Amino acid sequence: MPITLAGEVVALEPLSQEHHDDLCNATRDGEVWKLWYTIVPSPEGMRAEIDRRNDLLAHGSMVPWAVRDLASGKVVGMTTFMNIEAHKPRVEIGSTWYARSVQRTAVNTECKLLLLTHAFDTLGCIAVEFRTSYFNFPSRRAIERLGAKPDGILRNHLRMPDGTLRDTCVYSILPHEWPTVKKNLLFKLGRA
């Protein structure tokens, strides 16, 4: 069952069609759906993407959230737990995107703090994984700044909408690394 995860900068709200209009505005901010190395819904495809993510929720393989910036009150992106392996437990944090205006701000840092805290401290995950395109250099740097360690590259891992094959960089954080990663995130947010 999805829950709201709230911090000082953002609230992660269970994704619904009520977020549609704000998400369309967010994806227009920087036209982030036009980035060739990632998959971000266009304004025209937003309703279908919300439905797709909630269908995966119904099947137990994804928990999707809308990211609300508490200062503006606007929804500025999406994030998920995906590729959920509840029996281990293990999750991937992914399918994340933000409006250009909130990239490289405290929004992503606090989102990851909320998600990782829930994964490790509430769900007891044995690992939290992150995956991104080899060519998504901003995402790779952001994942590395979190403190995630590289696991490797899956070659020709995913066929993109334009037909090209994506090499996927895989990173993870393990439970024994979580206290240091958490301290780093709190430091970045000025809460150390």
N, CA and C atoms as an extended XYZ file, in Angstrom:
576
Properties=species:S:1:pos:R:3:atomname:S:1:resname:S:1:resid:I:1 pbc="F F F"
N         0.845       -1.183        0.000 N   MET     1
C         0.000        0.000        0.000 CA  MET     1
C         0.889        1.245        0.000 C   MET     1
N         0.725        2.136       -0.975 N   PRO     2
C         1.552        3.336       -1.022 CA  PRO     2
C         1.260        4.270        0.160 C   PRO     2
N         2.311        4.918        0.616 N   ILE     3
C         2.179        5.884        1.698 CA  ILE     3
C         2.838        7.185        1.256 C   ILE     3
N         2.507        8.267        1.941 N   THR     4
C         3.175        9.542        1.706 CA  THR     4
C         4.425        9.584        2.566 C   THR     4
N         5.531        9.987        1.954 N   LEU     5
C         6.789       10.190        2.669 CA  LEU     5
C         7.055       11.691        2.645 C   LEU     5
N         7.089       12.326        3.803 N   ALA     6
C         7.211       13.780        3.854 CA  ALA     6
C         8.486       14.208        4.561 C   ALA     6
N         9.113       15.224        3.995 N   GLY     7
C        10.297       15.818        4.591 CA  GLY     7
C        10.101       17.309        4.775 C   GLY     7
N        11.199       18.048        4.803 N   GLU     8
C        11.144       19.501        4.952 CA  GLU     8
C        11.067       20.206        3.607 C   GLU     8
N        11.560       19.559        2.548 N   VAL     9
C        11.635       20.162        1.212 CA  VAL     9
C        10.580       19.583        0.284 C   VAL     9
N        10.343       18.280        0.376 N   VAL    10
C         9.420       17.594       -0.527 CA  VAL    10
C         8.497       16.660        0.240 C   VAL    10
N         7.412       16.324       -0.427 N   ALA    11
C         6.536       15.232        0.004 CA  ALA    11
C         6.392       14.300       -1.192 C   ALA    11
N         6.555       13.015       -0.944 N   LEU    12
C         6.343       12.006       -1.976 CA  LEU    12
C         4.945       11.459       -1.755 C   LEU    12
N         4.051       11.746       -2.709 N   GLU    13
C         2.641       11.385       -2.591 CA  GLU    13
C         2.333       10.225       -3.520 C   GLU    13
N         1.512        9.264       -3.094 N   PRO    14
C         1.124        8.184       -4.003 CA  PRO    14
C         0.597        8.777       -5.310 C   PRO    14
N         1.164        8.329       -6.410 N   LEU    15
C         0.861        8.882       -7.737 CA  LEU    15
C        -0.585        8.624       -8.129 C   LEU    15
N        -1.253        9.664       -8.617 N   SER    16
C        -2.626        9.519       -9.110 CA  SER    16
C        -2.856       10.492      -10.264 C   SER    16
N        -3.982       10.323      -10.927 N   GLN    17
C        -4.324       11.231      -12.020 CA  GLN    17
C        -4.546       12.661      -11.532 C   GLN    17
N        -4.757       12.845      -10.223 N   GLU    18
C        -4.877       14.202       -9.685 CA  GLU    18
C        -3.589       15.001       -9.878 C   GLU    18
N        -2.465       14.321      -10.088 N   HIS    19
C        -1.179       14.983      -10.292 CA  HIS    19
C        -0.936       15.335      -11.759 C   HIS    19
N        -1.815       14.903      -12.643 N   HIS    20
C        -1.605       15.011      -14.085 CA  HIS    20
C        -1.190       16.406      -14.549 C   HIS    20
N        -1.969       17.429      -14.241 N   ASP    21
C        -1.700       18.765      -14.779 CA  ASP    21
C        -0.360       19.311      -14.296 C   ASP    21
N        -0.065       19.154      -13.002 N   ASP    22
C         1.231       19.608      -12.486 CA  ASP    22
C         2.376       18.841      -13.137 C   ASP    22
N         2.197       17.533      -13.351 N   LEU    23
C         3.256       16.742      -13.984 CA  LEU    23
C         3.482       17.171      -15.428 C   LEU    23
N         2.405       17.524      -16.133 N   CYS    24
C         2.559       18.036      -17.502 CA  CYS    24
C         3.363       19.328      -17.491 C   CYS    24
N         3.061       20.208      -16.551 N   ASN    25
C         3.832       21.460      -16.441 CA  ASN    25
C         5.280       21.174      -16.076 C   ASN    25
N         5.500       20.203      -15.204 N   ALA    26
C         6.865       19.863      -14.790 CA  ALA    26
C         7.679       19.323      -15.959 C   ALA    26
N         7.076       18.473      -16.774 N   THR    27
C         7.833       17.901      -17.893 CA  THR    27
C         8.092       18.957      -18.983 C   THR    27
N         7.233       19.960      -19.053 N   ARG    28
C         7.466       21.065      -20.003 CA  ARG    28
C         8.627       21.950      -19.559 C   ARG    28
N         8.884       21.994      -18.251 N   ASP    29
C         9.974       22.798      -17.696 CA  ASP    29
C        11.293       22.150      -18.106 C   ASP    29
N        11.867       22.638      -19.169 N   GLY    30
C        13.101       22.080      -19.702 CA  GLY    30
C        12.865       21.047      -20.791 C   GLY    30
N        11.587       20.797      -21.109 N   GLU    31
C        11.233       19.789      -22.128 CA  GLU    31
C        12.021       18.504      -21.896 C   GLU    31
N        11.968       18.016      -20.659 N   VAL    32
C        12.806       16.884      -20.268 CA  VAL    32
C        12.447       15.588      -21.001 C   VAL    32
N        11.261       15.499      -21.594 N   TRP    33
C        10.919       14.282      -22.339 CA  TRP    33
C        11.710       14.187      -23.642 C   TRP    33
N        12.369       15.269      -24.057 N   LYS    34
C        13.141       15.254      -25.304 CA  LYS    34
C        14.566       14.740      -25.120 C   LYS    34
N        14.994       14.480      -23.883 N   LEU    35
C        16.333       13.955      -23.654 CA  LEU    35
C        16.424       12.556      -24.261 C   LEU    35
N        17.366       12.338      -25.138 N   TRP    36
C        17.422       11.086      -25.897 CA  TRP    36
C        17.869        9.886      -25.067 C   TRP    36
N        18.593       10.103      -23.980 N   TYR    37
C        19.206        9.012      -23.227 CA  TYR    37
C        18.368        8.529      -22.052 C   TYR    37
N        17.168        9.053      -21.892 N   THR    38
C        16.303        8.632      -20.795 CA  THR    38
C        14.863        8.594      -21.280 C   THR    38
N        13.980        8.064      -20.469 N   ILE    39
C        12.571        7.977      -20.840 CA  ILE    39
C        11.766        8.783      -19.834 C   ILE    39
N        11.253        9.921      -20.289 N   VAL    40
C        10.426       10.807      -19.474 CA  VAL    40
C         9.131       11.020      -20.251 C   VAL    40
N         7.983       10.938      -19.594 N   PRO    41
C         6.725       11.105      -20.331 CA  PRO    41
C         6.549       12.527      -20.862 C   PRO    41
N         6.021       12.616      -22.069 N   SER    42
C         5.660       13.912      -22.647 CA  SER    42
C         4.337       14.354      -22.021 C   SER    42
N         3.978       15.626      -22.162 N   PRO    43
C         2.671       16.051      -21.648 CA  PRO    43
C         1.526       15.213      -22.238 C   PRO    43
N         1.621       14.881      -23.518 N   GLU    44
C         0.570       14.099      -24.171 CA  GLU    44
C         0.515       12.657      -23.669 C   GLU    44
N         1.640       12.152      -23.180 N   GLY    45
C         1.692       10.774      -22.702 CA  GLY    45
C         1.573       10.625      -21.197 C   GLY    45
N         1.355       11.743      -20.498 N   MET    46
C         1.381       11.706      -19.030 CA  MET    46
C         0.272       10.833      -18.438 C   MET    46
N        -0.955       10.961      -18.948 N   ARG    47
C        -2.071       10.184      -18.400 CA  ARG    47
C        -1.784        8.682      -18.520 C   ARG    47
N        -1.278        8.275      -19.680 N   ALA    48
C        -0.960        6.862      -19.894 CA  ALA    48
C         0.181        6.406      -18.987 C   ALA    48
N         1.160        7.293      -18.746 N   GLU    49
C         2.283        6.921      -17.875 CA  GLU    49
C         1.833        6.765      -16.427 C   GLU    49
N         0.944        7.639      -15.975 N   ILE    50
C         0.401        7.496      -14.619 CA  ILE    50
C        -0.352        6.171      -14.512 C   ILE    50
N        -1.149        5.851      -15.517 N   ASP    51
C        -1.880        4.576      -15.512 CA  ASP    51
C        -0.924        3.387      -15.535 C   ASP    51
N         0.131        3.470      -16.357 N   ARG    52
C         1.108        2.378      -16.465 CA  ARG    52
C         1.768        2.120      -15.113 C   ARG    52
N         2.197        3.178      -14.465 N   ARG    53
C         2.867        3.018      -13.175 CA  ARG    53
C         1.906        2.458      -12.120 C   ARG    53
N         0.677        2.901      -12.142 N   ASN    54
C        -0.289        2.384      -11.161 CA  ASN    54
C        -0.712        0.952      -11.471 C   ASN    54
N        -0.665        0.550      -12.744 N   ASP    55
C        -0.905       -0.850      -13.086 CA  ASP    55
C         0.223       -1.723      -12.518 C   ASP    55
N         1.461       -1.242      -12.624 N   LEU    56
C         2.590       -1.980      -12.039 CA  LEU    56
C         2.472       -2.033      -10.515 C   LEU    56
N         1.955       -0.971       -9.906 N   LEU    57
C         1.677       -0.987       -8.469 CA  LEU    57
C         0.686       -2.098       -8.134 C   LEU    57
N        -0.380       -2.201       -8.921 N   ALA    58
C        -1.411       -3.214       -8.681 CA  ALA    58
C        -0.844       -4.631       -8.791 C   ALA    58
N         0.218       -4.801       -9.593 N   HIS    59
C         0.847       -6.104       -9.760 CA  HIS    59
C         2.032       -6.315       -8.814 C   HIS    59
N         2.308       -5.335       -7.955 N   GLY    60
C         3.334       -5.505       -6.932 CA  GLY    60
C         4.761       -5.288       -7.368 C   GLY    60
N         4.987       -4.734       -8.567 N   SER    61
C         6.368       -4.568       -9.019 CA  SER    61
C         6.848       -3.123       -8.972 C   SER    61
N         5.983       -2.180       -8.592 N   MET    62
C         6.374       -0.777       -8.529 CA  MET    62
C         5.539       -0.062       -7.473 C   MET    62
N         6.158        0.918       -6.822 N   VAL    63
C         5.436        1.858       -5.961 CA  VAL    63
C         5.778        3.248       -6.490 C   VAL    63
N         4.826        3.916       -7.168 N   PRO    64
C         5.118        5.221       -7.765 CA  PRO    64
C         4.675        6.392       -6.889 C   PRO    64
N         5.478        7.446       -6.912 N   TRP    65
C         5.163        8.668       -6.185 CA  TRP    65
C         5.256        9.875       -7.110 C   TRP    65
N         4.440       10.877       -6.813 N   ALA    66
C         4.604       12.219       -7.359 CA  ALA    66
C         5.435       12.994       -6.343 C   ALA    66
N         6.350       13.825       -6.829 N   VAL    67
C         7.234       14.595       -5.964 CA  VAL    67
C         6.687       16.020       -5.869 C   VAL    67
N         6.256       16.387       -4.670 N   ARG    68
C         5.725       17.738       -4.449 CA  ARG    68
C         6.772       18.606       -3.747 C   ARG    68
N         7.101       19.725       -4.362 N   ASP    69
C         7.994       20.711       -3.775 CA  ASP    69
C         7.179       21.499       -2.754 C   ASP    69
N         7.534       21.408       -1.486 N   LEU    70
C         6.723       22.014       -0.437 CA  LEU    70
C         6.775       23.539       -0.459 C   LEU    70
N         7.860       24.123       -0.946 N   ALA    71
C         7.962       25.586       -0.991 CA  ALA    71
C         6.967       26.182       -1.990 C   ALA    71
N         6.868       25.575       -3.166 N   SER    72
C         5.972       26.102       -4.207 CA  SER    72
C         4.594       25.459       -4.163 C   SER    72
N         4.506       24.272       -3.555 N   GLY    73
C         3.258       23.522       -3.550 CA  GLY    73
C         3.013       22.757       -4.837 C   GLY    73
N         3.933       22.836       -5.785 N   LYS    74
C         3.751       22.198       -7.087 CA  LYS    74
C         4.383       20.811       -7.136 C   LYS    74
N         3.791       19.947       -7.927 N   VAL    75
C         4.385       18.647       -8.217 CA  VAL    75
C         5.443       18.876       -9.288 C   VAL    75
N         6.676       18.419       -9.015 N   VAL    76
C         7.809       18.741       -9.882 CA  VAL    76
C         8.472       17.513      -10.500 C   VAL    76
N         7.871       16.331      -10.311 N   GLY    77
C         8.453       15.139      -10.905 CA  GLY    77
C         7.845       13.871      -10.350 C   GLY    77
N         8.481       12.752      -10.706 N   MET    78
C         8.037       11.419      -10.294 CA  MET    78
C         9.243       10.622       -9.826 C   MET    78
N         8.983        9.641       -8.982 N   THR    79
C        10.010        8.673       -8.597 CA  THR    79
C         9.303        7.375       -8.220 C   THR    79
N        10.061        6.276       -8.127 N   THR    80
C         9.437        4.992       -7.787 CA  THR    80
C        10.400        4.084       -7.030 C   THR    80
N         9.795        3.130       -6.328 N   PHE    81
C        10.462        1.870       -6.028 CA  PHE    81
C        10.037        0.959       -7.168 C   PHE    81
N        10.974        0.281       -7.797 N   MET    82
C        10.634       -0.604       -8.909 CA  MET    82
C        11.472       -1.873       -8.822 C   MET    82
N        11.153       -2.814       -9.701 N   ASN    83
C        11.833       -4.118       -9.671 CA  ASN    83
C        11.893       -4.642       -8.237 C   ASN    83
N        10.752       -4.580       -7.580 N   ILE    84
C        10.642       -4.951       -6.175 CA  ILE    84
C        10.761       -6.468       -6.017 C   ILE    84
N        11.650       -6.863       -5.142 N   GLU    85
C        11.785       -8.267       -4.768 CA  GLU    85
C        11.455       -8.352       -3.278 C   GLU    85
N        10.178       -8.453       -2.984 N   ALA    86
C         9.690       -8.373       -1.601 CA  ALA    86
C        10.217       -9.506       -0.726 C   ALA    86
N        10.485      -10.669       -1.311 N   HIS    87
C        10.928      -11.807       -0.511 CA  HIS    87
C        12.365      -11.663       -0.019 C   HIS    87
N        13.154      -10.734       -0.588 N   LYS    88
C        14.559      -10.611       -0.163 CA  LYS    88
C        14.748       -9.670        1.013 C   LYS    88
N        14.221       -8.541        1.218 N   PRO    89
C        13.650       -7.575        0.285 CA  PRO    89
C        14.741       -6.712       -0.365 C   PRO    89
N        14.433       -6.301       -1.592 N   ARG    90
C        15.369       -5.515       -2.394 CA  ARG    90
C        14.533       -4.647       -3.326 C   ARG    90
N        14.942       -3.392       -3.546 N   VAL    91
C        14.227       -2.501       -4.464 CA  VAL    91
C        15.226       -1.718       -5.302 C   VAL    91
N        14.724       -1.205       -6.399 N   GLU    92
C        15.457       -0.241       -7.203 CA  GLU    92
C        14.727        1.084       -7.067 C   GLU    92
N        15.472        2.159       -6.864 N   ILE    93
C        14.904        3.501       -6.946 CA  ILE    93
C        15.145        3.959       -8.368 C   ILE    93
N        14.054        4.231       -9.083 N   GLY    94
C        14.238        4.583      -10.482 CA  GLY    94
C        13.015        5.210      -11.104 C   GLY    94
N        13.064        5.304      -12.436 N   SER    95
C        12.027        5.992      -13.204 CA  SER    95
C        11.770        7.366      -12.601 C   SER    95
N        12.864        8.001      -12.198 N   THR    96
C        12.813        9.310      -11.553 CA  THR    96
C        13.115       10.390      -12.574 C   THR    96
N        12.330       11.438      -12.526 N   TRP    97
C        12.623       12.624      -13.339 CA  TRP    97
C        12.074       13.848      -12.622 C   TRP    97
N        12.696       14.986      -12.893 N   TYR    98
C        12.301       16.253      -12.275 CA  TYR    98
C        12.253       17.361      -13.325 C   TYR    98
N        11.430       18.370      -13.057 N   ALA    99
C        11.435       19.590      -13.852 CA  ALA    99
C        12.850       20.169      -13.822 C   ALA    99
N        13.255       20.754      -14.914 N   ARG   100
C        14.612       21.312      -15.009 CA  ARG   100
C        14.894       22.307      -13.868 C   ARG   100
N        13.906       23.106      -13.496 N   SER   101
C        14.128       24.163      -12.498 CA  SER   101
C        14.459       23.634      -11.108 C   SER   101
N        14.175       22.369      -10.809 N   VAL   102
C        14.505       21.826       -9.483 CA  VAL   102
C        15.654       20.825       -9.527 C   VAL   102
N        16.216       20.601      -10.711 N   GLN   103
C        17.376       19.718      -10.800 CA  GLN   103
C        18.562       20.396      -10.123 C   GLN   103
N        19.392       19.609       -9.470 N   ARG   104
C        20.572       20.094       -8.742 CA  ARG   104
C        20.183       21.002       -7.577 C   ARG   104
N        19.025       20.704       -6.964 N   THR   105
C        18.588       21.406       -5.758 CA  THR   105
C        18.413       20.373       -4.655 C   THR   105
N        17.913       20.810       -3.513 N   ALA   106
C        17.676       19.904       -2.389 CA  ALA   106
C        16.545       18.919       -2.671 C   ALA   106
N        15.780       19.126       -3.736 N   VAL   107
C        14.652       18.231       -4.046 CA  VAL   107
C        15.124       16.786       -4.192 C   VAL   107
N        16.085       16.536       -5.053 N   ASN   108
C        16.539       15.164       -5.264 CA  ASN   108
C        17.221       14.607       -4.018 C   ASN   108
N        18.013       15.427       -3.355 N   THR   109
C        18.711       14.958       -2.156 CA  THR   109
C        17.710       14.479       -1.110 C   THR   109
N        16.672       15.292       -0.854 N   GLU   110
C        15.713       14.869        0.164 CA  GLU   110
C        14.850       13.708       -0.322 C   GLU   110
N        14.510       13.667       -1.607 N   CYS   111
C        13.772       12.501       -2.128 CA  CYS   111
C        14.540       11.216       -1.844 C   CYS   111
N        15.837       11.237       -2.149 N   LYS   112
C        16.634       10.027       -1.944 CA  LYS   112
C        16.754        9.710       -0.460 C   LYS   112
N        16.873       10.728        0.387 N   LEU   113
C        16.919       10.484        1.824 CA  LEU   113
C        15.632        9.814        2.296 C   LEU   113
N        14.488       10.316        1.853 N   LEU   114
C        13.203        9.729        2.248 CA  LEU   114
C        13.067        8.296        1.745 C   LEU   114
N        13.410        8.061        0.484 N   LEU   115
C        13.269        6.729       -0.105 CA  LEU   115
C        14.231        5.730        0.530 C   LEU   115
N        15.478        6.131        0.709 N   LEU   116
C        16.460        5.222        1.301 CA  LEU   116
C        16.137        4.933        2.764 C   LEU   116
N        15.682        5.936        3.502 N   THR   117
C        15.286        5.717        4.894 CA  THR   117
C        14.149        4.707        4.960 C   THR   117
N        13.160        4.860        4.089 N   HIS   118
C        12.039        3.921        4.070 CA  HIS   118
C        12.516        2.516        3.683 C   HIS   118
N        13.378        2.443        2.670 N   ALA   119
C        13.858        1.136        2.197 CA  ALA   119
C        14.662        0.406        3.267 C   ALA   119
N        15.594        1.094        3.895 N   PHE   120
C        16.469        0.420        4.864 CA  PHE   120
C        15.853        0.333        6.262 C   PHE   120
N        15.293        1.447        6.745 N   ASP   121
C        14.860        1.492        8.144 CA  ASP   121
C        13.464        0.920        8.373 C   ASP   121
N        12.608        0.976        7.362 N   THR   122
C        11.253        0.442        7.509 CA  THR   122
C        11.108       -0.931        6.857 C   THR   122
N        11.573       -1.046        5.607 N   LEU   123
C        11.397       -2.301        4.867 CA  LEU   123
C        12.509       -3.313        5.125 C   LEU   123
N        13.624       -2.875        5.667 N   GLY   124
C        14.731       -3.789        5.943 CA  GLY   124
C        15.400       -4.340        4.702 C   GLY   124
N        15.546       -3.521        3.677 N   CYS   125
C        16.132       -3.989        2.412 CA  CYS   125
C        17.578       -4.441        2.587 C   CYS   125
N        17.932       -5.469        1.830 N   ILE   126
C        19.315       -5.960        1.832 CA  ILE   126
C        20.161       -5.219        0.806 C   ILE   126
N        19.498       -4.491       -0.101 N   ALA   127
C        20.192       -3.661       -1.089 CA  ALA   127
C        19.174       -2.733       -1.737 C   ALA   127
N        19.643       -1.541       -2.090 N   VAL   128
C        18.856       -0.610       -2.890 CA  VAL   128
C        19.689       -0.303       -4.120 C   VAL   128
N        19.070       -0.478       -5.275 N   GLU   129
C        19.765       -0.361       -6.549 CA  GLU   129
C        19.324        0.889       -7.295 C   GLU   129
N        20.215        1.401       -8.123 N   PHE   130
C        19.940        2.513       -9.039 CA  PHE   130
C        20.461        2.107      -10.407 C   PHE   130
N        19.706        2.433      -11.447 N   ARG   131
C        20.143        2.140      -12.812 CA  ARG   131
C        19.932        3.371      -13.671 C   ARG   131
N        20.855        3.605      -14.597 N   THR   132
C        20.709        4.724      -15.517 CA  THR   132
C        21.488        4.436      -16.793 C   THR   132
N        21.163        5.166      -17.826 N   SER   133
C        21.864        5.027      -19.095 CA  SER   133
C        23.335        5.405      -18.935 C   SER   133
N        24.183        4.692      -19.639 N   TYR   134
C        25.605        5.036      -19.665 CA  TYR   134
C        25.778        6.501      -20.059 C   TYR   134
N        24.940        6.993      -20.973 N   PHE   135
C        25.069        8.363      -21.477 CA  PHE   135
C        24.341        9.401      -20.631 C   PHE   135
N        23.671        8.989      -19.564 N   ASN   136
C        23.004        9.955      -18.695 CA  ASN   136
C        24.011       10.396      -17.624 C   ASN   136
N        24.969       11.199      -18.063 N   PHE   137
C        26.052       11.613      -17.177 CA  PHE   137
C        25.561       12.410      -15.962 C   PHE   137
N        24.565       13.297      -16.111 N   PRO   138
C        24.068       13.987      -14.907 CA  PRO   138
C        23.498       13.008      -13.874 C   PRO   138
N        22.759       12.005      -14.326 N   SER   139
C        22.188       11.020      -13.409 CA  SER   139
C        23.289       10.184      -12.766 C   SER   139
N        24.266        9.775      -13.547 N   ARG   140
C        25.366        8.985      -12.995 CA  ARG   140
C        26.100        9.756      -11.900 C   ARG   140
N        26.369       11.035      -12.165 N   ARG   141
C        27.055       11.854      -11.151 CA  ARG   141
C        26.190       12.006       -9.903 C   ARG   141
N        24.888       12.203      -10.095 N   ALA   142
C        23.983       12.355       -8.944 CA  ALA   142
C        23.948       11.079       -8.105 C   ALA   142
N        23.896        9.923       -8.761 N   ILE   143
C        23.884        8.641       -8.041 CA  ILE   143
C        25.188        8.455       -7.273 C   ILE   143
N        26.303        8.796       -7.900 N   GLU   144
C        27.597        8.670       -7.233 CA  GLU   144
C        27.715        9.642       -6.065 C   GLU   144
N        27.153       10.867       -6.207 N   ARG   145
C        27.174       11.832       -5.100 CA  ARG   145
C        26.381       11.335       -3.888 C   ARG   145
N        25.371       10.492       -4.142 N   LEU   146
C        24.621        9.910       -3.021 CA  LEU   146
C        25.507        9.019       -2.165 C   LEU   146
N        26.487        8.398       -2.798 N   GLY   147
C        27.325        7.427       -2.110 CA  GLY   147
C        27.103        6.007       -2.597 C   GLY   147
N        26.287        5.845       -3.648 N   ALA   148
C        26.081        4.514       -4.227 CA  ALA   148
C        27.358        4.060       -4.926 C   ALA   148
N        27.599        2.769       -4.855 N   LYS   149
C        28.795        2.190       -5.480 CA  LYS   149
C        28.435        1.545       -6.815 C   LYS   149
N        29.332        1.644       -7.810 N   PRO   150
C        29.055        1.019       -9.106 CA  PRO   150
C        29.130       -0.501       -9.025 C   PRO   150
N        28.130       -1.168       -9.587 N   ASP   151
C        28.109       -2.627       -9.665 CA  ASP   151
C        28.563       -3.121      -11.033 C   ASP   151
N        28.400       -2.283      -12.058 N   GLY   152
C        28.811       -2.687      -13.392 CA  GLY   152
C        27.910       -2.088      -14.459 C   GLY   152
N        28.135       -2.523      -15.685 N   ILE   153
C        27.376       -2.032      -16.828 CA  ILE   153
C        26.723       -3.215      -17.524 C   ILE   153
N        25.414       -3.142      -17.700 N   LEU   154
C        24.677       -4.148      -18.465 CA  LEU   154
C        24.656       -3.685      -19.911 C   LEU   154
N        25.363       -4.393      -20.781 N   ARG   155
C        25.509       -3.988      -22.177 CA  ARG   155
C        24.266       -4.381      -22.965 C   ARG   155
N        23.824       -3.492      -23.874 N   ASN   156
C        22.616       -3.721      -24.684 CA  ASN   156
C        21.453       -4.185      -23.813 C   ASN   156
N        21.257       -3.521      -22.692 N   HIS   157
C        20.310       -3.944      -21.682 CA  HIS   157
C        18.863       -3.606      -22.002 C   HIS   157
N        18.640       -2.489      -22.675 N   LEU   158
C        17.278       -1.994      -22.835 CA  LEU   158
C        17.120       -1.363      -24.208 C   LEU   158
N        16.009       -1.677      -24.875 N   ARG   159
C        15.718       -1.019      -26.149 CA  ARG   159
C        14.937        0.256      -25.856 C   ARG   159
N        15.458        1.372      -26.334 N   MET   160
C        14.836        2.673      -26.111 CA  MET   160
C        13.686        2.866      -27.107 C   MET   160
N        12.800        3.840      -26.825 N   PRO   161
C        11.664        4.074      -27.731 CA  PRO   161
C        12.062        4.331      -29.180 C   PRO   161
N        13.258        4.904      -29.400 N   ASP   162
C        13.697        5.173      -30.780 CA  ASP   162
C        14.379        3.967      -31.423 C   ASP   162
N        14.442        2.848      -30.696 N   GLY   163
C        15.020        1.623      -31.238 CA  GLY   163
C        16.477        1.390      -30.881 C   GLY   163
N        17.175        2.396      -30.372 N   THR   164
C        18.569        2.201      -29.988 CA  THR   164
C        18.654        1.317      -28.752 C   THR   164
N        19.803        0.682      -28.585 N   LEU   165
C        20.033       -0.167      -27.418 CA  LEU   165
C        20.809        0.615      -26.370 C   LEU   165
N        20.354        0.523      -25.133 N   ARG   166
C        20.962        1.267      -24.027 CA  ARG   166
C        21.863        0.366      -23.219 C   ARG   166
N        23.071        0.853      -22.932 N   ASP   167
C        23.922        0.251      -21.915 CA  ASP   167
C        23.495        0.868      -20.588 C   ASP   167
N        23.271        0.034      -19.575 N   THR   168
C        22.751        0.491      -18.291 CA  THR   168
C        23.811        0.372      -17.209 C   THR   168
N        24.111        1.500      -16.548 N   CYS   169
C        25.023        1.513      -15.404 CA  CYS   169
C        24.223        1.163      -14.152 C   CYS   169
N        24.728        0.211      -13.387 N   VAL   170
C        24.046       -0.259      -12.183 CA  VAL   170
C        24.879        0.130      -10.963 C   VAL   170
N        24.185        0.673       -9.965 N   TYR   171
C        24.796        1.077       -8.701 CA  TYR   171
C        23.969        0.499       -7.561 C   TYR   171
N        24.559        0.423       -6.374 N   SER   172
C        23.771       -0.015       -5.216 CA  SER   172
C        24.328        0.567       -3.927 C   SER   172
N        23.467        0.521       -2.919 N   ILE   173
C        23.831        0.848       -1.544 CA  ILE   173
C        23.409       -0.351       -0.705 C   ILE   173
N        24.294       -0.796        0.178 N   LEU   174
C        24.027       -1.942        1.049 CA  LEU   174
C        23.772       -1.461        2.479 C   LEU   174
N        23.131       -2.290        3.306 N   PRO   175
C        22.762       -1.852        4.659 CA  PRO   175
C        23.929       -1.314        5.485 C   PRO   175
N        25.105       -1.940        5.390 N   HIS   176
C        26.237       -1.469        6.202 CA  HIS   176
C        26.758       -0.115        5.717 C   HIS   176
N        26.436        0.263        4.475 N   GLU   177
C        26.843        1.567        3.927 CA  GLU   177
C        25.836        2.663        4.246 C   GLU   177
N        24.599        2.266        4.575 N   TRP   178
C        23.517        3.216        4.764 CA  TRP   178
C        23.804        4.284        5.823 C   TRP   178
N        24.358        3.968        7.001 N   PRO   179
C        24.600        5.038        7.982 CA  PRO   179
C        25.498        6.162        7.440 C   PRO   179
N        26.530        5.815        6.693 N   THR   180
C        27.423        6.830        6.137 CA  THR   180
C        26.737        7.594        5.007 C   THR   180
N        25.994        6.892        4.156 N   VAL   181
C        25.250        7.551        3.079 CA  VAL   181
C        24.229        8.518        3.679 C   VAL   181
N        23.542        8.073        4.739 N   LYS   182
C        22.546        8.933        5.391 CA  LYS   182
C        23.208       10.182        5.967 C   LYS   182
N        24.351       10.010        6.610 N   LYS   183
C        25.076       11.157        7.174 CA  LYS   183
C        25.455       12.136        6.064 C   LYS   183
N        25.895       11.619        4.923 N   ASN   184
C        26.262       12.451        3.775 CA  ASN   184
C        25.055       13.236        3.261 C   ASN   184
N        23.905       12.575        3.134 N   LEU   185
C        22.708       13.254        2.646 CA  LEU   185
C        22.251       14.336        3.627 C   LEU   185
N        22.286       14.028        4.918 N   LEU   186
C        21.913       15.020        5.925 CA  LEU   186
C        22.870       16.210        5.890 C   LEU   186
N        24.152       15.935        5.697 N   PHE   187
C        25.139       17.013        5.585 CA  PHE   187
C        24.823       17.909        4.385 C   PHE   187
N        24.525       17.285        3.245 N   LYS   188
C        24.199       18.061        2.041 CA  LYS   188
C        22.958       18.937        2.252 C   LYS   188
N        22.039       18.460        3.082 N   LEU   189
C        20.818       19.224        3.375 CA  LEU   189
C        21.002       20.211        4.525 C   LEU   189
N        22.217       20.284        5.079 N   GLY   190
C        22.495       21.203        6.171 CA  GLY   190
C        21.911       20.765        7.491 C   GLY   190
N        21.729       19.447        7.664 N   ARG   191
C        21.097       18.924        8.871 CA  ARG   191
C        22.036       18.038        9.689 C   ARG   191
N        23.304       18.070        9.381 N   ALA   192
C        24.264       17.195       10.086 CA  ALA   192
C        24.519       17.709       11.484 C   ALA   192
